[in-house]
């Protein structure tokens, strides 16, 4: 890192500007109108908030199903905009209804204008930022300077508040756990209006309930966590074509002791001896002597220009896609330097890729199943998906490590399987019911960030931690002011 003063620019989705200034060992940020603002390191920032904008609009998750009417407020002053809000919403990348209002009269506070990087200490890696700061902007600022988030989900289009609410996990869960393991403290507005700083030392129950709590315990205003120092902004990767499920799971387990990041793509429509065939991908940060001298350049993203018609999503086309993707990896093993965005966020290269699933939208089903010597849980789950009429382009399998400290955090030791499939009026609910029954029988659970169709009785059967979470939630919100469409559907909240 240089010792002279650094000036770094970020941009939000609304073309506002943030600037980080000051010595490189301590950075603070602010946005004032359209012009950069130079600050001293320890100076208190009093930002000039934009006028609050409230409007009725159609809201949906990334799966575009369901779509609801909502009253959304956007403001740079997140403390002010959350005063009477029922829920916070960031970039809308949760797949189902977790970031949607419970009813048309509920207010949603959009966090994306509250995206200041408040402080960053390059000695310790401790960073503090407003909840609306996106992972995309954080990577753009700090990746080439030798820093990366300790845990990254499969998209950069997520805010820090969303990462906390979902307690996201990534390809390194078997090594570094969930994002919540690295969060030091949170600034929240609770349902009664109080502003509270919580951590493992102060209000620890509220802190743990907020990690993975889907925004139901308080409005997340600021997040403080520790970044990871990396030797270069490039990935040294290895990928291998795998013929079946047994070999895939064995490969994930073997790679876990050698590689910090692992993931597998699986052809979820293959049957018989080819069930579970796919591509196993492994990676680590490249050392400086292995990496190119220059940081990776930003690539222009492609865009899906229109909704695909329904006939494009037939079983024949999905089978053809899976077959071609599998055999495209014509060499059994590939090794070499990779761009970090291609490794971590392959789908981010295409804007609006959710339009591929057409007008009815899609859902993603993600579960974690316990390990078994015969790989029976994963095998029976994939069989249930195919025999139940499931069709999907994308199926991802990961090896999960120990359970996180968040009260409803998703991962636990086992194998995670995630698959996208188009929504069908008559077939989707029975298929999700079938998969949930299989997961319950195997002792697994689902990921709330992806869910849109689970029934409350199924969720309760797979989640023994629910009573403890509800007790903490009701302690801080006895009237149930903080709620979402998902909490109404799954937890019995009133509309």
TAQUI-V22203 format. One record per pair of residues at least 24 apart in sequence whose C-alpha atoms are under 8 Angstrom apart, sorted by sequence separation. I is the first residue (numbers start at 1). GAP is how many residues later the second one is. D is the distance in Angstrom with one decimal. If there is no record, write none. Layout:
# TAQUI-V22203
((I & GAP & D) (I & GAP & D))
This chain:
# TAQUI-V22203
((51 & 24 & 6.7) (52 & 24 & 7.9) (85 & 24 & 6.0) (134 & 24 & 5.4) (135 & 24 & 6.0) (259 & 24 & 6.2) (260 & 24 & 6.0) (395 & 24 & 4.3) (429 & 24 & 6.3) (50 & 25 & 6.1) (134 & 25 & 4.1) (135 & 25 & 6.9) (151 & 25 & 7.2) (259 & 25 & 6.4) (394 & 25 & 5.6) (395 & 25 & 6.8) (49 & 26 & 7.1) (50 & 26 & 5.9) (133 & 26 & 5.3) (134 & 26 & 6.2) (150 & 26 & 7.3) (151 & 26 & 7.7) (191 & 26 & 7.7) (393 & 26 & 7.9) (394 & 26 & 5.7) (49 & 27 & 5.3) (50 & 27 & 7.6) (82 & 27 & 5.9) (132 & 27 & 5.2) (133 & 27 & 5.9) (151 & 27 & 6.5) (152 & 27 & 7.7) (190 & 27 & 6.9) (191 & 27 & 6.2) (255 & 27 & 7.3) (392 & 27 & 6.6) (393 & 27 & 6.8) (49 & 28 & 5.6) (81 & 28 & 6.1) (131 & 28 & 6.5) (132 & 28 & 6.3) (151 & 28 & 5.3) (190 & 28 & 4.5) (248 & 28 & 7.2) (252 & 28 & 7.5) (392 & 28 & 5.5) (393 & 28 & 7.3) (52 & 29 & 7.4) (131 & 29 & 5.1) (132 & 29 & 6.3) (150 & 29 & 6.9) (189 & 29 & 5.5) (190 & 29 & 6.4) (244 & 29 & 6.6) (245 & 29 & 7.6) (248 & 29 & 7.1) (251 & 29 & 7.4) (392 & 29 & 4.7) (62 & 30 & 6.2) (66 & 30 & 7.1) (70 & 30 & 7.8) (130 & 30 & 7.7) (131 & 30 & 4.4) (188 & 30 & 5.7) (189 & 30 & 5.0) (244 & 30 & 5.0) (245 & 30 & 5.9) (246 & 30 & 7.7) (248 & 30 & 7.4) (391 & 30 & 5.8) (392 & 30 & 7.5) (61 & 31 & 5.3) (62 & 31 & 5.0) (64 & 31 & 7.7) (65 & 31 & 6.6) (66 & 31 & 6.8) (70 & 31 & 6.3) (78 & 31 & 7.8) (131 & 31 & 7.8) (180 & 31 & 5.9) (188 & 31 & 5.3) (189 & 31 & 6.7) (243 & 31 & 6.1) (244 & 31 & 5.5) (245 & 31 & 3.9) (390 & 31 & 7.1) (391 & 31 & 7.7) (459 & 31 & 7.1) (60 & 32 & 7.2) (61 & 32 & 6.0) (62 & 32 & 6.0) (63 & 32 & 4.8) (64 & 32 & 7.7) (65 & 32 & 7.9) (68 & 32 & 7.3) (150 & 32 & 7.0) (188 & 32 & 4.7) (189 & 32 & 7.1) (244 & 32 & 4.7) (245 & 32 & 5.8) (248 & 32 & 6.9) (61 & 33 & 5.6) (62 & 33 & 4.5) (63 & 33 & 6.1) (68 & 33 & 7.7) (70 & 33 & 7.3) (71 & 33 & 7.0) (78 & 33 & 6.6) (187 & 33 & 6.1) (188 & 33 & 5.4) (243 & 33 & 7.5) (244 & 33 & 3.9) (456 & 33 & 6.7) (61 & 34 & 4.9) (62 & 34 & 7.0) (69 & 34 & 7.7) (70 & 34 & 5.2) (71 & 34 & 7.0) (73 & 34 & 7.3) (186 & 34 & 6.9) (187 & 34 & 5.4) (188 & 34 & 7.2) (243 & 34 & 4.6) (244 & 34 & 7.2) (452 & 34 & 7.4) (455 & 34 & 7.4) (456 & 34 & 4.4) (61 & 35 & 5.2) (69 & 35 & 5.5) (70 & 35 & 7.2) (71 & 35 & 6.6) (72 & 35 & 5.9) (73 & 35 & 6.2) (74 & 35 & 6.3) (75 & 35 & 7.5) (76 & 35 & 7.8) (186 & 35 & 7.5) (187 & 35 & 4.9) (242 & 35 & 5.5) (243 & 35 & 6.6) (410 & 35 & 7.5) (455 & 35 & 6.4) (456 & 35 & 6.6) (60 & 36 & 7.7) (61 & 36 & 6.1) (68 & 36 & 7.6) (70 & 36 & 6.9) (71 & 36 & 5.0) (72 & 36 & 4.7) (73 & 36 & 4.9) (74 & 36 & 5.1) (75 & 36 & 7.4) (76 & 36 & 8.0) (78 & 36 & 6.1) (186 & 36 & 5.8) (187 & 36 & 6.6) (241 & 36 & 7.9) (242 & 36 & 5.2) (410 & 36 & 6.9) (454 & 36 & 7.4) (456 & 36 & 7.9) (60 & 37 & 7.2) (61 & 37 & 7.9) (70 & 37 & 6.9) (71 & 37 & 6.1) (72 & 37 & 5.8) (73 & 37 & 5.8) (74 & 37 & 6.9) (76 & 37 & 4.8) (77 & 37 & 6.4) (186 & 37 & 4.9) (241 & 37 & 6.0) (242 & 37 & 5.7) (378 & 37 & 7.4) (410 & 37 & 5.5) (61 & 38 & 7.0) (70 & 38 & 7.2) (72 & 38 & 6.5) (74 & 38 & 7.7) (75 & 38 & 5.9) (76 & 38 & 4.6) (185 & 38 & 6.4) (186 & 38 & 6.3) (241 & 38 & 4.6) (242 & 38 & 6.7) (410 & 38 & 7.7) (61 & 39 & 7.4) (74 & 39 & 6.9) (75 & 39 & 7.0) (76 & 39 & 7.8) (185 & 39 & 5.3) (240 & 39 & 5.6) (241 & 39 & 6.4) (60 & 40 & 6.7) (183 & 40 & 7.3) (184 & 40 & 5.5) (185 & 40 & 7.1) (239 & 40 & 6.6) (240 & 40 & 5.2) (59 & 41 & 6.6) (183 & 41 & 5.9) (184 & 41 & 5.1) (239 & 41 & 5.5) (240 & 41 & 6.6) (390 & 41 & 7.1) (90 & 42 & 6.4) (183 & 42 & 4.2) (184 & 42 & 7.4) (239 & 42 & 4.3) (368 & 42 & 7.9) (370 & 42 & 7.9) (371 & 42 & 7.2) (389 & 42 & 7.4) (182 & 43 & 5.6) (183 & 43 & 6.8) (238 & 43 & 5.9) (239 & 43 & 6.2) (296 & 43 & 6.5) (368 & 43 & 6.6) (370 & 43 & 6.3) (371 & 43 & 4.7) (388 & 43 & 6.0) (167 & 44 & 5.4) (168 & 44 & 7.7) (182 & 44 & 5.9) (237 & 44 & 7.3) (238 & 44 & 5.2) (313 & 44 & 7.1) (368 & 44 & 7.0) (370 & 44 & 4.2) (371 & 44 & 6.5) (165 & 45 & 6.3) (166 & 45 & 6.9) (167 & 45 & 4.4) (237 & 45 & 5.6) (238 & 45 & 6.3) (369 & 45 & 5.4) (370 & 45 & 6.4) (164 & 46 & 7.3) (165 & 46 & 5.6) (166 & 46 & 4.4) (237 & 46 & 4.2) (291 & 46 & 7.0) (304 & 46 & 6.9) (368 & 46 & 6.2) (369 & 46 & 5.3) (385 & 46 & 7.4) (388 & 46 & 7.4) (112 & 47 & 7.6) (164 & 47 & 5.4) (165 & 47 & 4.7) (166 & 47 & 6.8) (236 & 47 & 5.7) (237 & 47 & 6.6) (279 & 47 & 7.0) (290 & 47 & 8.0) (301 & 47 & 7.6) (302 & 47 & 6.3) (303 & 47 & 5.2) (304 & 47 & 6.3) (308 & 47 & 6.3) (310 & 47 & 7.7) (368 & 47 & 5.4) (369 & 47 & 6.3) (164 & 48 & 6.3) (165 & 48 & 5.4) (166 & 48 & 5.7) (235 & 48 & 6.4) (236 & 48 & 5.5) (278 & 48 & 6.1) (301 & 48 & 4.9) (302 & 48 & 4.7) (303 & 48 & 4.6) (304 & 48 & 5.7) (307 & 48 & 4.7) (308 & 48 & 5.1) (310 & 48 & 6.1) (368 & 48 & 4.1) (165 & 49 & 4.5) (235 & 49 & 5.7) (236 & 49 & 5.9) (300 & 49 & 7.8) (301 & 49 & 5.6) (302 & 49 & 6.0) (303 & 49 & 6.2) (304 & 49 & 5.9) (306 & 49 & 6.6) (307 & 49 & 6.0) (308 & 49 & 6.3) (309 & 49 & 5.8) (310 & 49 & 7.9) (367 & 49 & 5.6) (368 & 49 & 6.3) (165 & 50 & 5.3) (235 & 50 & 4.6) (236 & 50 & 4.9) (269 & 50 & 6.6) (279 & 50 & 7.9) (301 & 50 & 6.5) (303 & 50 & 7.3) (307 & 50 & 7.2) (308 & 50 & 4.8) (309 & 50 & 7.8) (366 & 50 & 7.0) (367 & 50 & 5.6) (384 & 50 & 7.2) (385 & 50 & 6.7) (234 & 51 & 6.0) (235 & 51 & 5.0) (286 & 51 & 7.5) (304 & 51 & 6.7) (307 & 51 & 4.9) (308 & 51 & 7.8) (366 & 51 & 5.6) (367 & 51 & 6.5) (384 & 51 & 6.6) (233 & 52 & 7.3) (234 & 52 & 5.5) (304 & 52 & 7.5) (307 & 52 & 6.5) (366 & 52 & 4.0) (232 & 53 & 6.6) (233 & 53 & 7.5) (269 & 53 & 7.8) (365 & 53 & 5.6) (366 & 53 & 6.5) (231 & 54 & 6.8) (232 & 54 & 5.9) (364 & 54 & 6.7) (365 & 54 & 5.5) (381 & 54 & 6.9) (384 & 54 & 7.5) (230 & 55 & 6.7) (231 & 55 & 6.7) (232 & 55 & 6.0) (267 & 55 & 5.7) (364 & 55 & 5.4) (365 & 55 & 6.5) (231 & 56 & 5.3) (232 & 56 & 5.5) (267 & 56 & 7.7) (364 & 56 & 4.3) (231 & 57 & 5.8) (234 & 57 & 6.2) (363 & 57 & 5.8) (364 & 57 & 6.4) (381 & 57 & 6.4) (408 & 57 & 6.9) (234 & 58 & 7.9) (362 & 58 & 6.8) (363 & 58 & 5.8) (380 & 58 & 7.8) (381 & 58 & 7.3) (407 & 58 & 6.7) (408 & 58 & 7.4) (161 & 59 & 5.9) (232 & 59 & 6.8) (267 & 59 & 7.5) (362 & 59 & 5.6) (363 & 59 & 6.3) (161 & 60 & 7.5) (362 & 60 & 4.0) (363 & 60 & 6.4) (161 & 61 & 7.6) (234 & 61 & 7.6) (361 & 61 & 6.1) (362 & 61 & 4.7) (407 & 61 & 7.7) (408 & 61 & 7.2) (161 & 62 & 7.2) (233 & 62 & 6.2) (234 & 62 & 7.4) (360 & 62 & 7.4) (361 & 62 & 5.7) (407 & 62 & 6.1) (160 & 63 & 6.9) (233 & 63 & 7.3) (360 & 63 & 5.9) (93 & 64 & 7.0) (360 & 64 & 7.2) (93 & 65 & 6.5) (357 & 65 & 5.9) (377 & 65 & 6.0) (91 & 66 & 6.6) (92 & 66 & 7.8) (91 & 67 & 5.9) (365 & 67 & 7.8) (90 & 68 & 7.1) (91 & 68 & 6.7) (90 & 69 & 6.0) (369 & 70 & 7.0) (90 & 71 & 7.4) (322 & 71 & 6.5) (90 & 72 & 6.5) (321 & 72 & 7.0) (367 & 72 & 7.3) (370 & 72 & 7.3) (89 & 73 & 7.7) (318 & 73 & 7.0) (369 & 73 & 6.7) (370 & 73 & 6.9) (318 & 74 & 6.4) (369 & 74 & 6.8) (370 & 74 & 6.3) (318 & 75 & 5.7) (369 & 75 & 4.6) (150 & 76 & 7.3) (315 & 76 & 6.3) (368 & 76 & 5.4) (369 & 76 & 7.1) (149 & 77 & 7.8) (150 & 77 & 5.7) (367 & 77 & 6.8) (368 & 77 & 5.7) (149 & 78 & 5.0) (150 & 78 & 5.4) (367 & 78 & 5.5) (368 & 78 & 6.5) (148 & 79 & 5.9) (149 & 79 & 5.9) (367 & 79 & 4.2) (147 & 80 & 6.4) (148 & 80 & 5.3) (366 & 80 & 5.7) (367 & 80 & 6.1) (147 & 81 & 5.6) (148 & 81 & 6.5) (175 & 81 & 7.9) (365 & 81 & 7.6) (366 & 81 & 5.6) (147 & 82 & 4.6) (148 & 82 & 6.8) (174 & 82 & 6.8) (365 & 82 & 7.8) (146 & 83 & 5.7) (147 & 83 & 5.6) (146 & 84 & 5.1) (366 & 84 & 6.7) (31 & 85 & 7.5) (146 & 85 & 6.4) (175 & 85 & 6.1) (241 & 85 & 7.5) (365 & 85 & 6.3) (366 & 85 & 7.8) (30 & 86 & 6.1) (146 & 86 & 6.1) (174 & 86 & 7.7) (364 & 86 & 5.5) (365 & 86 & 6.4) (29 & 87 & 5.8) (30 & 87 & 7.7) (146 & 87 & 6.5) (363 & 87 & 7.2) (364 & 87 & 6.8) (29 & 88 & 5.3) (30 & 88 & 7.7) (144 & 88 & 7.5) (172 & 88 & 5.5) (173 & 88 & 7.9) (241 & 88 & 6.6) (363 & 88 & 7.3) (28 & 89 & 6.4) (29 & 89 & 5.3) (131 & 89 & 6.3) (144 & 89 & 5.6) (171 & 89 & 7.8) (172 & 89 & 4.4) (363 & 89 & 6.9) (28 & 90 & 4.9) (29 & 90 & 7.3) (131 & 90 & 5.2) (143 & 90 & 5.9) (171 & 90 & 4.8) (172 & 90 & 6.6) (241 & 90 & 7.7) (27 & 91 & 7.3) (28 & 91 & 4.8) (130 & 91 & 5.9) (131 & 91 & 4.9) (171 & 91 & 5.2) (241 & 91 & 5.1) (27 & 92 & 5.1) (28 & 92 & 7.3) (130 & 92 & 4.3) (131 & 92 & 6.1) (171 & 92 & 5.9) (240 & 92 & 5.4) (241 & 92 & 6.7) (26 & 93 & 6.4) (27 & 93 & 5.4) (129 & 93 & 5.6) (130 & 93 & 6.3) (240 & 93 & 4.4) (26 & 94 & 5.5) (27 & 94 & 7.3) (128 & 94 & 7.0) (129 & 94 & 5.6) (239 & 94 & 5.6) (240 & 94 & 6.5) (25 & 95 & 7.4) (26 & 95 & 5.1) (128 & 95 & 5.6) (129 & 95 & 6.6) (238 & 95 & 7.0) (239 & 95 & 5.2) (25 & 96 & 5.4) (26 & 96 & 7.0) (128 & 96 & 4.2) (238 & 96 & 5.5) (239 & 96 & 6.6) (20 & 97 & 7.5) (25 & 97 & 5.1) (127 & 97 & 5.6) (128 & 97 & 6.6) (238 & 97 & 4.4) (18 & 98 & 6.7) (24 & 98 & 7.2) (25 & 98 & 6.8) (126 & 98 & 7.0) (127 & 98 & 5.6) (237 & 98 & 5.7) (238 & 98 & 6.7) (13 & 99 & 7.5) (14 & 99 & 7.5) (126 & 99 & 5.7) (127 & 99 & 6.0) (236 & 99 & 7.6) (237 & 99 & 5.6) (12 & 100 & 7.4) (13 & 100 & 7.9) (126 & 100 & 4.3) (127 & 100 & 6.8) (236 & 100 & 5.7) (237 & 100 & 6.2) (12 & 101 & 6.9) (125 & 101 & 5.2) (126 & 101 & 6.1) (236 & 101 & 4.7) (237 & 101 & 6.4) (124 & 102 & 7.5) (125 & 102 & 4.9) (235 & 102 & 5.7) (236 & 102 & 6.1) (12 & 103 & 7.3) (125 & 103 & 6.6) (234 & 103 & 6.8) (235 & 103 & 5.0) (276 & 103 & 8.0) (125 & 104 & 7.3) (234 & 104 & 6.3) (235 & 104 & 6.2) (275 & 104 & 7.9) (234 & 105 & 5.7) (235 & 105 & 5.8) (83 & 106 & 8.0) (234 & 106 & 5.7) (276 & 106 & 7.9) (82 & 107 & 7.5) (233 & 107 & 7.0) (275 & 107 & 8.0) (235 & 108 & 7.5) (313 & 109 & 7.7) (79 & 110 & 7.4) (83 & 110 & 6.4) (268 & 114 & 6.8) (98 & 116 & 6.7) (269 & 117 & 6.3) (268 & 118 & 7.5) (269 & 122 & 6.9) (268 & 123 & 7.8) (269 & 123 & 7.5) (268 & 124 & 7.0) (12 & 125 & 7.9) (11 & 126 & 7.2) (249 & 126 & 7.7) (267 & 126 & 8.0) (268 & 126 & 7.8) (10 & 127 & 6.3) (88 & 127 & 6.8) (267 & 127 & 7.7) (268 & 127 & 6.1) (87 & 128 & 6.8) (266 & 128 & 7.5) (267 & 128 & 6.7) (87 & 129 & 7.5) (246 & 129 & 6.8) (265 & 129 & 7.4) (266 & 129 & 5.3) (10 & 130 & 7.9) (265 & 130 & 5.8) (266 & 130 & 6.0) (10 & 131 & 7.0) (88 & 131 & 6.3) (265 & 131 & 4.7) (266 & 131 & 6.9) (9 & 132 & 7.6) (87 & 132 & 7.0) (88 & 132 & 7.9) (264 & 132 & 5.7) (265 & 132 & 6.3) (8 & 133 & 7.0) (263 & 133 & 7.1) (264 & 133 & 5.0) (245 & 134 & 7.4) (263 & 134 & 6.1) (264 & 134 & 6.3) (263 & 135 & 5.0) (262 & 136 & 7.0) (263 & 136 & 7.5) (82 & 137 & 6.9) (262 & 137 & 7.6) (79 & 142 & 6.9) (78 & 143 & 6.5) (256 & 143 & 7.8) (1 & 144 & 7.1) (252 & 146 & 7.4) (253 & 146 & 7.1) (252 & 147 & 6.3) (144 & 151 & 5.8) (155 & 189 & 7.4) (156 & 189 & 6.8) (154 & 190 & 5.9) (155 & 190 & 5.1) (153 & 191 & 7.7) (154 & 191 & 5.2) (157 & 191 & 8.0) (152 & 192 & 7.6) (154 & 192 & 7.9) (155 & 192 & 7.5) (156 & 192 & 7.3) (155 & 193 & 6.3) (213 & 193 & 7.6) (211 & 194 & 7.7) (212 & 194 & 5.7) (213 & 194 & 7.3) (211 & 195 & 4.6) (212 & 195 & 7.0) (213 & 195 & 6.1) (210 & 196 & 7.1) (211 & 196 & 7.0) (212 & 196 & 5.4) (213 & 196 & 7.6) (208 & 197 & 6.2) (209 & 197 & 5.8) (210 & 197 & 7.8) (211 & 197 & 7.5) (212 & 197 & 4.8) (208 & 198 & 4.6) (209 & 198 & 5.0) (211 & 198 & 6.8) (212 & 198 & 7.4) (208 & 199 & 5.7) (209 & 199 & 7.1) (181 & 223 & 6.8) (177 & 224 & 6.5) (180 & 224 & 7.3) (181 & 224 & 7.0) (174 & 225 & 6.4) (177 & 225 & 7.0) (180 & 225 & 7.3) (173 & 226 & 7.5) (174 & 226 & 5.1) (175 & 226 & 7.0) (177 & 226 & 7.7) (178 & 226 & 6.2) (180 & 226 & 6.9) (171 & 227 & 7.1) (173 & 227 & 5.7) (174 & 227 & 4.0) (177 & 227 & 6.6) (173 & 228 & 5.8) (174 & 228 & 7.3) (178 & 233 & 7.9) (214 & 234 & 7.8) (214 & 235 & 7.6) (167 & 239 & 7.3) (167 & 242 & 6.0) (169 & 242 & 7.7) (166 & 243 & 7.3) (167 & 243 & 7.7) (217 & 256 & 5.6) (216 & 257 & 7.3) (217 & 259 & 7.1) (209 & 260 & 6.2) (217 & 260 & 7.4) (209 & 263 & 7.0) (209 & 264 & 7.5) (218 & 264 & 7.2) (217 & 265 & 7.1) (206 & 266 & 6.7) (216 & 266 & 5.5) (96 & 267 & 6.9) (205 & 267 & 6.9) (206 & 267 & 7.9) (215 & 267 & 7.9) (216 & 267 & 5.9) (95 & 268 & 6.6) (216 & 268 & 7.8) (95 & 269 & 6.8) (166 & 282 & 7.7) (166 & 283 & 6.1) (192 & 284 & 7.8) (191 & 285 & 6.8) (192 & 285 & 7.2) (190 & 286 & 6.9) (191 & 286 & 5.5) (190 & 287 & 7.6) (64 & 290 & 7.8) (191 & 290 & 6.3) (63 & 291 & 6.6) (191 & 291 & 6.5) (62 & 292 & 6.9) (65 & 295 & 6.9) (64 & 296 & 7.4) (65 & 296 & 5.5) (64 & 297 & 5.0) (65 & 297 & 6.7) (63 & 298 & 5.4) (64 & 298 & 6.8) (65 & 298 & 7.5) (63 & 299 & 4.8) (63 & 300 & 5.4) (63 & 301 & 7.6) (98 & 350 & 7.5) (98 & 351 & 6.5) (96 & 353 & 6.9) (98 & 353 & 7.9) (95 & 354 & 6.4) (96 & 354 & 5.6) (97 & 354 & 7.4) (94 & 355 & 5.3) (95 & 355 & 4.8) (96 & 355 & 5.2) (97 & 355 & 5.8) (94 & 356 & 6.1) (95 & 356 & 6.8) (96 & 356 & 4.4) (95 & 357 & 7.5) (65 & 358 & 7.9) (102 & 381 & 6.4) (101 & 382 & 7.3) (102 & 382 & 4.5) (103 & 382 & 7.3) (101 & 383 & 4.8) (102 & 383 & 4.0) (100 & 384 & 5.7) (101 & 384 & 5.3) (102 & 384 & 7.5) (99 & 385 & 6.5) (100 & 385 & 5.5) (102 & 385 & 7.8) (66 & 386 & 7.8) (98 & 386 & 6.1) (99 & 386 & 7.6) (100 & 386 & 7.5) (102 & 386 & 6.5) (65 & 387 & 7.8) (97 & 387 & 7.4) (98 & 387 & 6.3) (99 & 387 & 7.9) (97 & 388 & 5.6) (98 & 388 & 4.9) (97 & 389 & 5.2) (98 & 389 & 7.4) (103 & 392 & 5.8) (102 & 393 & 5.5) (86 & 395 & 6.0) (87 & 395 & 5.9) (86 & 396 & 4.6) (87 & 396 & 6.3) (85 & 397 & 7.8) (86 & 397 & 5.9) (87 & 397 & 6.6) (86 & 398 & 7.6))
